[in-house]
Every structure is written in structure tokens, then in C-alpha cells.
Amino acid sequence: MTLWTFIGRQWTRLPPPPKGEYLKGKVVLITGANSGIGLESVKHFCTASPALLILAVRSIEASERVLAELQSLHTDLKGEVISLDLNEMESIKSLPSRLRERGIETIDILINNAGINPGNEAKPAEITKDGYEKTFQTNVLAPVLLSYTLLPFLKQTSSPLIKSKPKIIFLGSGLHATCNNQPIVDAVEREQSIVEIFNREEGFDNKQIYGRSKLLLHMFTRQLIETLVDTSIITVSPGLAITNLGRDFKMSIGFVIFGAPFMLLNARSAEKGARNLTSAVASAEQSYDYWAECGPSYSESSWLSSGQGVRASKAFYKEMIDEIEKISPGVTKAVVAS
Ligand SMILES: NC(=O)c1ccc[n+]([C@@H]2O[C@H](COP(=O)([O-])OP(=O)(O)OC[C@H]3O[C@@H](n4cnc5c(N)ncnc54)[C@H](OP(=O)(O)O)[C@@H]3O)[C@@H](O)[C@H]2O)c1
């Protein structure tokens, strides 16, 4: 993506948030709903008459406050706050039973919104207690595992009596197209495991990991679209938006002089970023490889569509399926059986 494409996208005038009862009768589960784009999205959803809004979060108190505030404004809003930490695979694996304990059996729309950006300085890899590099786990592995784990809930909603397909939304980023993808290219050429390379401490590059994690996620979702034909899979790019995502950014002199003013000048509000997500929830009735500026769009990465990019995506998809099967045996069977 060139600088001008980025600026052009950022300055595109976005339509207002979708109106009407587009969530009537629908159960929505969204991760990371207490901050930034997730928080602004749930504010939009409250006006769309959802049957149930499930905030799956790790900050329980903050999210309970959010829900209480929303319910004071929308008195008929049904909501649940449920604990989910993407840095703990057990938390994902136990979610179905915890949802059933609350009488929740179906989900119409799953929004994998939670994510992290570990910042702009060189630092060693942080490894989660599950043994994965933290950004890889939070931004790639966990949303993939969560989606498969909740698939039985989503499948129940795809009955012919209900017109729309269930939806799974992933949050992408334009940085997937500008990051240095050499480790992925090298891995494909040498027939090495991409999952293994991204979870090694040696060679870890903190400044690149966010963009690379979003590229890996995109490689996966492109393949998922071909596999999960009964479900709408959409990768939404909210654009650069002012949220808490930059909480780990170090204010170096270079960043203060050049980076921060550029970002502030071109960034959208979190509410505008959220419109990209809510527009996909309201109007995307099929799978879309990329959704940006509130409509179907295209990935700026020409590599993704190259022969090598397609080969890499297929290989990575297969690796991820094997990896989540290791973490949660049998979790992908619902798809294989479909
Ligand atoms: N803002 C942008 O410019 C931008 C651009 C492109 C894509 N995105 C994507 O948009 C999504 C939302 O980000 P945002 O900008 O709204 O950032 P944000 O304000 O920092 O919100 C991120 C959310 O993710 C949650 N989260 C982080 N780690 C988690 C974990 N281990 N388990 C459960 N929840 C976790 C956070 O919870 P806590 O509050 O508990 O930490 C928070 O609710 C992310 O996927 C991000 O990559 C953002």
C-alpha cells in the first residue's frame, strides 16, 4: 500500500452508522468490547434491537460498567458479560460450557475484535503460558480457535428457517500489506513451519509482529472462506483509529516528532473505525475477503494473490488446523462433517 493509498482511504468520507433493527432476533458475541472499536461497535448495536449482546472480555468490571451504562440508555437491551482471555487457551476451550450454563445455545454473529499491538520498540518475544508468542496467540491463533470452538453455536443458526447465514468477523489491518513478509516467504521456500517460526524467540521482531500477525490472519481467513461455505466470513479493516491499541508505544523523539503528528492528522475516531465493523454486521450477507471504508474492498497486498502467497496461505491454513487440533482435539470436526 502506498502512502497516498493509505491517506486516501483514511480521508474517505464514511457513511453514518447503519440504522434500523438489523440485529432483531440475533445473538451477537463480541470480544474486546470494553475499549476502542469494540466499545463503539456495541454502542451502535444497541440501537439495532439485538436479542442478546454478549461481551466476551478479560476486563470484567470495566465491561459490566459498559453494559450497565448501555442498559440505562436502552432499557430493553439484553446483555451478558462473560470472561474470556485470549492469552489462555483454557479460557477459550471452556467458553461453550460457560455459555450453556447461562442458557445460551446459539450465536448468530461472532466478532473477533480483541487484539494487541505490542509497540514500536525492539524487545524480546513474550511467551504466553500456553507456549506461544503473545501477539501471534492473541491476534491469530486465539481468534481462530475461538471461531472453531463456537462453530456448533453458529451452525445452529444456519437453519433454512432463518434467512441469513451466521457470520464470523475478523479484524484486519492495512499493515498486513506493508509489513516485511520475508520470514513467511523464507518459510514457504524452505518448506518450514510458519507456526514454528512465529513462535520462536530467536529472530523475533517486535516492530513487525503486529503487521505480520494481521497478514497471517488474512492468509488464514482467505482459506476459511473456501471451507466454511455456510458461514459469512468477513475480514474488516477499521482503518487507523484512535483507540487504546497504542498503549505499548514508546514515545521516542522520532515518534513524537514524526509518527504521532502523522497519525493524529490522519487517524479516524474510534467511532468512525467502528462503522466499518457495524456496516459489515448490518449489510454483508456473504463472505468478503476484505471490508474497508464501510464496504467490500480489496487487500492492498499483491503478494497475497501471487502464486507464492496462495501457496503460503494454503500451507498456513493446514498448519493452523493441526495446531488448534493439538490444543483442542476434535475442535475442527464440526467443519469436516459439514
Ligand atoms: N485502532 C486501529 O487503528 C486499528 C487498526 C486496524 C485494526 N485494528 C484492530 O481492531 C481491533 C480492536 O482494537 P482497538 O483499536 O479497538 O484497540 P483497543 O482499544 O486496545 O481494544 C482492544 C481490545 O482487545 C482486548 N484484548 C486485548 N488482549 C486481550 C486478551 N488477551 N484477551 C481478551 N481481550 C483482549 C482489550 O481488552 P483489555 O481492555 O482488557 O486490554 C480491548 O478490549 C484489534 O483487533 C486491532 O488489531 C485497530
PDBQT file of the ligand as one rigid body, heavy atoms in Angstrom, charges set to zero:
ROOT
HETATM    1  N1  LIG A 401      -7.131   1.186  16.191  1.00  0.00    +0.000 N 
HETATM    2  C1  LIG A 401      -6.644   0.981  14.990  1.00  0.00    +0.000 C 
HETATM    3  O1  LIG A 401      -6.064   1.878  14.344  1.00  0.00    +0.000 OA
HETATM    4  C2  LIG A 401      -6.793  -0.377  14.352  1.00  0.00    +0.000 A 
HETATM    5  C3  LIG A 401      -6.434  -0.510  13.002  1.00  0.00    +0.000 A 
HETATM    6  C4  LIG A 401      -6.568  -1.762  12.403  1.00  0.00    +0.000 A 
HETATM    7  C5  LIG A 401      -7.043  -2.829  13.122  1.00  0.00    +0.000 A 
HETATM    8  N2  LIG A 401      -7.389  -2.668  14.433  1.00  0.00    +0.000 N 
HETATM    9  C6  LIG A 401      -7.873  -3.847  15.160  1.00  0.00    +0.000 C 
HETATM   10  O2  LIG A 401      -9.101  -3.538  15.828  1.00  0.00    +0.000 OA
HETATM   11  C7  LIG A 401      -9.254  -4.412  16.946  1.00  0.00    +0.000 C 
HETATM   12  C8  LIG A 401      -9.676  -3.594  18.166  1.00  0.00    +0.000 C 
HETATM   13  O3  LIG A 401      -8.596  -2.770  18.542  1.00  0.00    +0.000 OA
HETATM   14  P1  LIG A 401      -8.758  -1.303  19.136  1.00  0.00    +0.000 P 
HETATM   15  O4  LIG A 401      -8.062  -0.407  18.201  1.00  0.00    +0.000 OA
HETATM   16  O5  LIG A 401     -10.148  -1.040  19.497  1.00  0.00    +0.000 OA
HETATM   17  O6  LIG A 401      -7.810  -1.431  20.421  1.00  0.00    +0.000 OA
HETATM   18  P2  LIG A 401      -8.103  -1.316  21.970  1.00  0.00    +0.000 P 
HETATM   19  O7  LIG A 401      -8.824  -0.054  22.289  1.00  0.00    +0.000 OA
HETATM   20  O8  LIG A 401      -6.780  -1.542  22.622  1.00  0.00    +0.000 OA
HETATM   21  O9  LIG A 401      -9.057  -2.553  22.263  1.00  0.00    +0.000 OA
HETATM   22  C9  LIG A 401      -8.556  -3.857  22.231  1.00  0.00    +0.000 C 
HETATM   23  C10 LIG A 401      -9.470  -4.776  22.993  1.00  0.00    +0.000 C 
HETATM   24  O10 LIG A 401      -8.910  -6.086  22.943  1.00  0.00    +0.000 OA
HETATM   25  C11 LIG A 401      -8.911  -6.631  24.249  1.00  0.00    +0.000 C 
HETATM   26  N3  LIG A 401      -7.854  -7.608  24.456  1.00  0.00    +0.000 N 
HETATM   27  C12 LIG A 401      -6.521  -7.466  24.283  1.00  0.00    +0.000 A 
HETATM   28  N4  LIG A 401      -5.892  -8.590  24.650  1.00  0.00    +0.000 NA
HETATM   29  C13 LIG A 401      -6.840  -9.455  25.062  1.00  0.00    +0.000 A 
HETATM   30  C14 LIG A 401      -6.809 -10.782  25.570  1.00  0.00    +0.000 A 
HETATM   31  N5  LIG A 401      -5.665 -11.442  25.786  1.00  0.00    +0.000 N 
HETATM   32  N6  LIG A 401      -7.979 -11.377  25.885  1.00  0.00    +0.000 NA
HETATM   33  C15 LIG A 401      -9.154 -10.717  25.728  1.00  0.00    +0.000 A 
HETATM   34  N7  LIG A 401      -9.245  -9.465  25.276  1.00  0.00    +0.000 NA
HETATM   35  C16 LIG A 401      -8.085  -8.849  24.936  1.00  0.00    +0.000 A 
HETATM   36  C17 LIG A 401      -8.687  -5.417  25.150  1.00  0.00    +0.000 C 
HETATM   37  O11 LIG A 401      -9.070  -5.748  26.471  1.00  0.00    +0.000 OA
HETATM   38  P3  LIG A 401      -8.432  -5.007  27.744  1.00  0.00    +0.000 P 
HETATM   39  O12 LIG A 401      -9.087  -3.667  27.806  1.00  0.00    +0.000 OA
HETATM   40  O13 LIG A 401      -8.788  -5.927  28.849  1.00  0.00    +0.000 OA
HETATM   41  O14 LIG A 401      -6.962  -4.913  27.478  1.00  0.00    +0.000 OA
HETATM   42  C18 LIG A 401      -9.587  -4.400  24.478  1.00  0.00    +0.000 C 
HETATM   43  O15 LIG A 401     -10.915  -4.577  24.881  1.00  0.00    +0.000 OA
HETATM   44  C19 LIG A 401      -7.917  -5.137  17.110  1.00  0.00    +0.000 C 
HETATM   45  O16 LIG A 401      -8.027  -6.431  16.558  1.00  0.00    +0.000 OA
HETATM   46  C20 LIG A 401      -6.961  -4.299  16.280  1.00  0.00    +0.000 C 
HETATM   47  O17 LIG A 401      -5.864  -5.031  15.810  1.00  0.00    +0.000 OA
HETATM   48  C21 LIG A 401      -7.282  -1.466  15.059  1.00  0.00    +0.000 A 
ENDROOT
TORSDOF 0
